[in-house]
Structure formats: structure tokens, C-alpha cells
């Protein structure tokens, strides 16, 4: 017999999530964003140096490392959709690579797949946002690559906020919501139509409402955008993500 809360936590769909193995914020965000009746199942993926700054080179190595083994583990849970939870891994490689990477997951898993980078673009398209304020805990090089990726997808980055130093993996995850709110404020621009907070290991979901209230702009985060895309793939018409994106 189901115990208390069982009906609200499972039964409608399963979302599989590939999590970088040092990431400590993606899973809590998925728990906060999870629609009623949907369960979250994760597999942790390595392939990068924990002690190195997660720059473009590290992220490219991560994207290429061990995907089939991780998918074998995750697919044992029979998910209905798979989310690839590292934005910079495919942002650093460009839109063509991102689409091919997503197709590779779908071919292996037999279910729809969404990358974090692709989910950002999908969310911005839903909002019809073409001029973007962008911020992240990435290196400046990765921020430039992210701007190029979004530009190739029809979104112009007109303001970009760099955190101020090249953070390690645990430095990125250690940013507090007030840190992230301050970073988002710096990405605001009078001509921006949305602000993007990019990184699945950044506690950005918690500042969506406050940043939207301050700037008057929709705010898109990596984890919010992935859940938005998953809800669409699953056809959960009653489910919503936080922020103005939840109205689409």
C-alpha cells in the first residue's frame, strides 16, 4: 500500500537526469521543480578533473566521456524523458554538436532527450526573447562560447556578467542565492528581453521571482528550462515551472 505522499510523488511519468558527478544543486532543484506524480531518477557522470577549473577544454572532455555507460545505468529506471544536466558541456561545442548529442541519447535510450543548452534555447523561443542578458559562474572563455551558441540560435547576448574569477567546480556550486541575484542584476540591460542564468550547479531557481520583480524581465535558468522542456515532452498541461516562463 502506498504511504503518505506516494500519490503526489510518482505514477504519471519518470524523468531521468544525467548529473555531473561533482554537481550538488541540480538534484535539489529537480526536487523543487518536480510536478505532482512525476519521479526523478539520476545517474552521475564523470570524465572531468575535479581539481581543475571547468573551462572549455574540461567541458568538451566531459561531453565526450562515458555517455553510453551512464545511459545504461539510467535507462534501467525506464525514464520517459532524459535530461542532460550540464549546460556548458554542449554550449562549448556549438548548436550542431548539441543537436547531434541529443539525438545520440535519444537513439540509445528510445525516449525524448533534452540538453540543458537546448532547453535554454527552447525556453527563450517560447518567450520570443531575442536579446539576452547572460550570466553564469563560467570562465570568460566559456561565457563567450555561450554567447556564440545563443547567437547561432537567433538570440543576441547584449550584456554578459562574469563572476569575477575562474571558479572551480565547488566554487560554482558554492555561490549563494544572494551572490546569484547580484550576478543577475549585472546582466540586466535596458534592451534585453530576458535574463539567462546558465549552469545546472548554480542555485538560480531560488532567485527567479526576485530577479523578475526587480528587472521586469523573464528569467530563464538551466534547471528551470530543462523542467519546462520535460513538461512539454511529457504533455503535462497542468504543470508549471516558476517565473514568467511558467505561463508558456
TITORBA-247845 format. One record per residue: residue in three letters; y, z, x of N, C-alpha, C in turn. Coordinates in steps of 0.2 Angstrom, whole numbers, padded with zeros to 4 digits, always signed. Last residue first. Layout:
! TITORBA-247845
AlaYZXYZXYZX ...
***
This chain:
! TITORBA-247845
Unk+0149-0102+0020+0147-0109+0020+0139-0109+0020 Unk+0153-0089+0021+0154-0092+0015+0152-0099+0015 Unk+0150-0084+0033+0145-0082+0028+0147-0086+0022 Unk+0161-0087+0041+0155-0092+0041+0150-0090+0036 Unk+0169-0076+0040+0170-0082+0036+0165-0087+0036 Unk+0157-0062+0041+0163-0066+0043+0164-0072+0038 Unk+0139-0061+0042+0145-0059+0042+0151-0064+0044 Unk+0128-0072+0032+0130-0069+0039+0137-0066+0038 Unk+0118-0071+0018+0124-0072+0021+0125-0069+0028 Unk+0106-0077+0005+0108-0073+0011+0114-0076+0015 Unk+0103-0085-0005+0106-0079-0007+0108-0075-0001 Unk+0096-0096+0000+0103-0097-0003+0106-0091-0005 Unk+0087-0100+0012+0088-0093+0009+0095-0093+0006 Unk+0081-0110+0019+0083-0111+0012+0084-0105+0008 Unk+0078-0110+0032+0073-0106+0028+0075-0107+0020 Unk+0088-0116+0038+0082-0119+0038+0077-0116+0034 Unk+0099-0107+0034+0099-0114+0032+0092-0117+0032 Unk+0095-0096+0042+0095-0095+0035+0095-0102+0031 Unk+0096-0101+0055+0090-0100+0052+0090-0099+0045 Unk+0110-0103+0056+0106-0109+0056+0099-0107+0053 Unk+0114-0089+0055+0116-0094+0050+0112-0100+0050 Unk+0108-0085+0066+0105-0082+0060+0108-0087+0054 Unk+0116-0092+0076+0108-0093+0075+0106-0090+0069 Unk+0128-0086+0073+0127-0093+0072+0120-0095+0072 Unk+0126-0073+0077+0128-0074+0070+0127-0081+0068 Unk+0124-0075+0091+0119-0072+0087+0120-0073+0079 Unk+0136-0081+0095+0130-0084+0096+0125-0082+0091 Unk+0150-0081+0083+0146-0078+0089+0139-0082+0089 Unk+0165-0086+0077+0158-0088+0077+0155-0085+0084 Unk+0178-0082+0065+0175-0080+0072+0167-0082+0072 Unk+0192-0090+0058+0185-0088+0058+0182-0087+0065 Unk+0208-0081+0059+0203-0087+0061+0196-0085+0060 Unk+0217-0071+0059+0217-0076+0053+0212-0081+0054 Unk+0217-0061+0068+0219-0068+0070+0220-0073+0064 Unk+0213-0049+0062+0219-0049+0067+0222-0056+0068 Unk+0202-0052+0055+0208-0050+0052+0214-0050+0056 Unk+0193-0057+0065+0196-0062+0060+0202-0059+0056 Unk+0192-0045+0072+0195-0051+0075+0197-0056+0070 Unk+0185-0037+0062+0191-0035+0065+0195-0041+0068 Unk+0173-0045+0060+0178-0043+0055+0185-0042+0057 Unk+0167-0046+0073+0169-0052+0069+0174-0050+0064 Unk+0162-0036+0081+0169-0036+0081+0172-0042+0076 Unk+0148-0036+0081+0152-0030+0079+0159-0031+0078 Unk+0144-0047+0087+0144-0047+0080+0148-0041+0077 Unk+0145-0045+0101+0151-0049+0097+0150-0048+0090 Unk+0140-0039+0113+0140-0036+0106+0146-0039+0102 Unk+0130-0051+0121+0136-0048+0121+0137-0045+0113 Unk+0119-0059+0123+0118-0052+0126+0125-0049+0125 Unk+0122-0072+0119+0117-0068+0115+0117-0061+0117 Unk+0137-0079+0119+0132-0075+0123+0128-0071+0119 Unk+0154-0082+0114+0147-0085+0116+0143-0081+0121 Unk+0164-0083+0102+0162-0078+0106+0155-0079+0108 Unk+0177-0094+0096+0169-0093+0098+0168-0088+0103 Unk+0188-0096+0083+0186-0092+0090+0179-0091+0091 Unk+0196-0110+0076+0191-0105+0076+0190-0102+0083 Unk+0207-0117+0077+0204-0117+0070+0198-0112+0070 Unk+0221-0116+0087+0214-0115+0086+0212-0115+0079 Unk+0235-0116+0089+0232-0122+0086+0224-0122+0085 Unk+0237-0103+0094+0241-0105+0088+0238-0111+0085 Unk+0223-0094+0100+0228-0099+0101+0231-0102+0094 Unk+0213-0082+0108+0217-0084+0102+0222-0089+0104 Unk+0207-0076+0118+0205-0083+0117+0209-0086+0111 Unk+0212-0063+0118+0214-0068+0123+0213-0075+0122 Unk+0204-0058+0108+0211-0059+0107+0214-0064+0112 Unk+0191-0058+0114+0193-0062+0109+0200-0063+0107 Unk+0194-0047+0123+0192-0054+0126+0194-0059+0120 Unk+0195-0037+0114+0201-0038+0119+0200-0045+0122 Unk+0182-0037+0109+0188-0038+0105+0194-0040+0109 Unk+0175-0033+0120+0174-0040+0117+0180-0041+0113 Unk+0179-0020+0122+0180-0025+0128+0180-0032+0125 Unk+0175-0014+0110+0182-0015+0112+0184-0020+0117 Unk+0161-0016+0112+0164-0019+0107+0172-0019+0108 Unk+0158-0017+0130+0158-0013+0123+0161-0017+0118 Unk+0146-0024+0141+0153-0024+0138+0153-0021+0131 Unk+0133-0024+0145+0136-0018+0145+0143-0018+0142 Unk+0128-0037+0147+0126-0033+0141+0130-0026+0140 Unk+0135-0040+0159+0136-0044+0152+0134-0039+0146 Unk+0129-0031+0168+0136-0031+0166+0138-0034+0160 Unk+0116-0036+0168+0118-0029+0165+0125-0028+0164 Unk+0118-0048+0175+0115-0048+0169+0117-0041+0165 Unk+0135-0047+0182+0128-0048+0182+0125-0047+0175 Unk+0151-0056+0181+0146-0050+0179+0139-0052+0180 Unk+0164-0060+0190+0157-0063+0188+0152-0057+0187 Unk+0179-0056+0181+0174-0055+0186+0168-0058+0185 Unk+0186-0060+0169+0189-0057+0175+0185-0056+0181 Unk+0182-0066+0158+0181-0059+0158+0185-0056+0164 Unk+0192-0079+0152+0187-0077+0157+0187-0070+0157 Unk+0195-0088+0138+0196-0082+0141+0190-0080+0145 Unk+0203-0103+0133+0197-0100+0136+0199-0094+0139 Unk+0209-0115+0122+0210-0109+0125+0204-0106+0127 Unk+0204-0127+0117+0211-0127+0119+0213-0120+0122 Unk+0190-0136+0116+0192-0130+0118+0199-0130+0121 Unk+0186-0147+0103+0190-0146+0109+0192-0139+0110 Unk+0171-0154+0098+0176-0148+0097+0179-0147+0104 Unk+0162-0164+0099+0168-0165+0095+0172-0159+0094 Unk+0152-0163+0109+0150-0162+0102+0156-0162+0097 Unk+0159-0163+0120+0155-0168+0119+0152-0168+0112 Unk+0165-0150+0119+0169-0156+0119+0165-0163+0117 Unk+0154-0142+0121+0158-0142+0115+0162-0148+0114 Unk+0152-0145+0135+0147-0146+0130+0150-0147+0123 Unk+0164-0142+0141+0162-0149+0141+0157-0150+0136 Unk+0164-0128+0139+0169-0132+0136+0168-0139+0136 Unk+0153-0125+0146+0153-0124+0139+0158-0128+0136 Unk+0158-0128+0159+0152-0132+0156+0152-0131+0149 Unk+0168-0118+0160+0170-0125+0160+0164-0129+0157 Unk+0159-0106+0159+0164-0107+0154+0167-0115+0154 Unk+0153-0108+0171+0149-0109+0165+0154-0110+0159 Unk+0163-0106+0180+0160-0112+0180+0156-0113+0174 Unk+0167-0093+0178+0171-0098+0176+0168-0105+0176 Unk+0152-0084+0170+0156-0086+0176+0161-0092+0174 Unk+0153-0076+0154+0150-0080+0159+0155-0081+0165 Unk+0156-0069+0143+0155-0065+0149+0153-0069+0155 Unk+0168-0078+0133+0161-0076+0135+0162-0072+0141 Unk+0178-0089+0122+0177-0083+0127+0170-0081+0128 Unk+0189-0101+0115+0182-0099+0118+0182-0093+0123 Unk+0196-0108+0102+0197-0103+0107+0190-0101+0109 Unk+0196-0125+0097+0192-0119+0098+0196-0115+0103 Unk+0196-0137+0085+0200-0135+0090+0198-0127+0091 Unk+0188-0140+0074+0188-0145+0079+0192-0143+0085 Unk+0179-0134+0061+0183-0132+0066+0183-0137+0072 Unk+0171-0135+0049+0176-0140+0051+0181-0138+0056 Unk+0162-0125+0047+0168-0123+0046+0174-0129+0047 Unk+0151-0133+0051+0151-0130+0044+0158-0128+0042 Unk+0154-0135+0065+0154-0141+0060+0154-0138+0053 Unk+0152-0122+0069+0158-0125+0069+0159-0131+0065 Unk+0138-0121+0067+0142-0116+0063+0150-0119+0063 Unk+0133-0131+0076+0132-0131+0068+0136-0127+0064 Unk+0137-0126+0088+0140-0132+0086+0139-0133+0078 Unk+0129-0114+0088+0137-0113+0088+0140-0120+0086 Unk+0116-0119+0088+0119-0116+0082+0126-0115+0082 Unk+0116-0125+0101+0116-0129+0095+0118-0126+0089 Unk+0115-0113+0108+0121-0118+0109+0121-0122+0103 Unk+0103-0107+0103+0110-0104+0102+0116-0108+0103 Unk+0093-0119+0095+0095-0116+0101+0102-0112+0099 Unk+0080-0119+0083+0087-0119+0084+0089-0116+0091 Unk+0067-0127+0075+0069-0123+0080+0077-0124+0081 Unk+0054-0128+0062+0060-0130+0065+0062-0125+0070 Unk+0037-0130+0069+0041-0127+0064+0048-0129+0067 Unk+0028-0133+0079+0027-0136+0072+0031-0133+0067 Unk+0028-0129+0092+0027-0124+0088+0026-0127+0081 Unk+0030-0141+0100+0025-0136+0102+0023-0132+0096 Unk+0040-0148+0093+0034-0151+0094+0028-0146+0096 Unk+0050-0138+0094+0048-0140+0088+0041-0143+0088 Unk+0052-0138+0108+0050-0132+0105+0047-0134+0098 Unk+0057-0151+0109+0051-0149+0113+0048-0143+0110 Unk+0069-0151+0102+0063-0155+0100+0057-0153+0103 Unk+0076-0143+0111+0075-0140+0104+0069-0144+0101 Unk+0077-0151+0122+0074-0145+0122+0072-0142+0116 Unk+0084-0162+0116+0078-0163+0119+0074-0156+0119 Unk+0097-0155+0114+0093-0158+0108+0085-0159+0110 Unk+0100-0151+0127+0099-0146+0121+0095-0149+0116 Unk+0102-0163+0133+0096-0159+0135+0095-0154+0130 Unk+0113-0168+0126+0107-0172+0126+0101-0167+0128 Unk+0123-0158+0129+0120-0159+0122+0114-0163+0122 Unk+0120-0148+0144+0123-0153+0140+0120-0154+0134 Unk+0117-0137+0152+0114-0144+0153+0116-0149+0149 Unk+0124-0126+0149+0125-0128+0156+0122-0135+0157 Unk+0119-0124+0136+0126-0126+0137+0127-0129+0144 Unk+0106-0119+0139+0107-0126+0137+0114-0128+0137 Unk+0109-0106+0144+0104-0110+0147+0104-0117+0145 Unk+0119-0100+0136+0121-0103+0142+0115-0107+0145 Unk+0112-0094+0125+0116-0099+0124+0118-0103+0131 Unk+0096-0090+0121+0100-0090+0127+0105-0095+0127 Unk+0086-0089+0111+0091-0085+0112+0095-0084+0118 Unk+0080-0100+0100+0080-0099+0107+0086-0095+0109 Unk+0071-0097+0085+0077-0097+0088+0077-0096+0096 Unk+0060-0105+0074+0061-0101+0080+0068-0102+0083 Unk+0053-0101+0058+0058-0105+0062+0058-0101+0068 Unk+0041-0095+0054+0043-0101+0050+0049-0105+0053 Unk+0028-0089+0065+0035-0089+0063+0037-0095+0059 Unk+0015-0083+0069+0016-0089+0064+0023-0088+0061 Unk+0012-0076+0080+0015-0072+0074+0016-0077+0069 Unk+0009-0085+0090+0004-0081+0087+0006-0077+0081 Unk+0021-0090+0094+0018-0094+0089+0012-0090+0086 Unk+0023-0082+0105+0027-0081+0099+0024-0084+0093 Unk+0014-0086+0115+0014-0079+0113+0018-0078+0106 Unk+0017-0099+0116+0011-0097+0114+0010-0090+0112 Unk+0031-0098+0121+0029-0101+0114+0022-0099+0112 Unk+0028-0094+0133+0032-0089+0129+0031-0092+0122 Unk+0022-0105+0139+0018-0098+0139+0022-0094+0134 Unk+0032-0115+0138+0026-0115+0134+0022-0109+0134 Unk+0042-0110+0147+0043-0110+0139+0037-0111+0136 Unk+0043-0108+0161+0039-0104+0157+0039-0105+0149 Unk+0060-0113+0164+0054-0109+0166+0050-0106+0160 Unk+0071-0120+0161+0065-0124+0163+0059-0120+0164 Unk+0081-0111+0159+0079-0115+0153+0072-0119+0155 Unk+0081-0104+0171+0079-0101+0165+0077-0106+0160 Unk+0088-0114+0179+0081-0112+0181+0078-0109+0175 Unk+0100-0114+0172+0096-0120+0172+0089-0119+0174 Unk+0105-0101+0175+0103-0103+0168+0099-0109+0168 Unk+0106-0102+0189+0101-0097+0186+0100-0099+0179 Unk+0117-0111+0190+0110-0113+0193+0105-0108+0190 Unk+0127-0105+0183+0124-0111+0180+0117-0113+0183 Unk+0124-0087+0184+0128-0093+0185+0124-0099+0182 Unk+0121-0072+0183+0119-0078+0179+0123-0084+0179 Unk+0120-0065+0199+0125-0067+0194+0122-0073+0190 Unk+0104-0057+0202+0109-0062+0204+0114-0063+0198 Unk+0094-0048+0198+0099-0045+0203+0105-0051+0204 Unk+0085-0056+0191+0089-0050+0188+0095-0048+0192 Unk+0083-0072+0191+0084-0067+0196+0088-0061+0192 Unk+0072-0080+0179+0079-0079+0182+0079-0073+0186 Unk+0061-0079+0172+0062-0085+0176+0069-0085+0179 Unk+0056-0074+0155+0059-0073+0162+0060-0079+0165 Unk+0057-0069+0138+0056-0074+0143+0059-0073+0150 Unk+0048-0061+0125+0053-0060+0130+0051-0065+0136 Unk+0048-0064+0108+0045-0064+0114+0050-0065+0120 Unk+0049-0056+0091+0052-0058+0098+0047-0059+0103 Unk+0052-0057+0074+0047-0057+0079+0049-0060+0086 Unk+0058-0051+0059+0060-0054+0066+0054-0052+0071 Unk+0057-0055+0042+0055-0051+0048+0056-0055+0054 Unk+0065-0054+0026+0063-0058+0032+0062-0053+0038 Unk+0069-0046+0016+0062-0050+0015+0061-0054+0021 Unk+0086-0048+0018+0081-0045+0015+0074-0049+0014 Unk+0091-0055+0034+0091-0055+0027+0085-0051+0024 Unk+0097-0048+0049+0091-0050+0045+0092-0050+0038 Unk+0107-0043+0056+0109-0049+0053+0103-0051+0048 Unk+0102-0031+0063+0108-0031+0059+0109-0037+0054 Unk+0092-0037+0070+0090-0032+0065+0096-0031+0060 Unk+0099-0046+0078+0095-0049+0074+0093-0044+0068 Unk+0105-0036+0086+0109-0040+0082+0105-0043+0077 Unk+0094-0030+0093+0098-0026+0088+0102-0030+0084 Unk+0091-0042+0100+0086-0039+0095+0090-0035+0091 Unk+0102-0044+0109+0100-0049+0104+0096-0046+0099 Unk+0104-0034+0118+0108-0034+0112+0106-0039+0107 Unk+0097-0035+0130+0096-0029+0126+0100-0029+0120 Unk+0089-0046+0141+0094-0045+0136+0092-0039+0131 Unk+0080-0048+0151+0085-0043+0153+0090-0042+0147 Unk+0073-0059+0146+0069-0053+0147+0074-0047+0149 Unk+0079-0068+0132+0079-0067+0139+0077-0060+0141 Unk+0069-0071+0118+0074-0067+0121+0073-0067+0129 Unk+0066-0081+0104+0064-0081+0112+0070-0077+0115 Unk+0060-0076+0089+0066-0077+0093+0064-0076+0100 Unk+0055-0081+0072+0053-0080+0079+0059-0081+0084 Unk+0055-0075+0056+0060-0078+0061+0057-0076+0068 Unk+0047-0077+0042+0047-0074+0048+0051-0078+0053 Unk+0050-0073+0024+0049-0078+0030+0049-0074+0036 Unk+0046-0064+0014+0049-0070+0012+0049-0075+0018 Unk+0040-0052+0020+0037-0056+0014+0040-0063+0013 Unk+0050-0038+0024+0046-0043+0025+0043-0047+0019 Unk+0059-0028+0020+0059-0030+0027+0054-0036+0028 Unk+0059-0024+0007+0065-0027+0009+0064-0030+0016 Unk+0046-0019+0005+0048-0025+0002+0054-0028+0004 Unk+0047-0007+0013+0042-0013+0015+0045-0019+0012 Unk+0053+0004+0010+0057-0001+0013+0053-0007+0015 Unk+0039+0015+0010+0046+0014+0009+0050+0009+0013 Unk+0024+0005+0012+0028+0011+0012+0035+0009+0010 Unk+0011-0004+0002+0017-0004+0006+0021+0003+0006 Unk-0006+0000+0004+0000+0000+0000+0006+0000+0004 
***
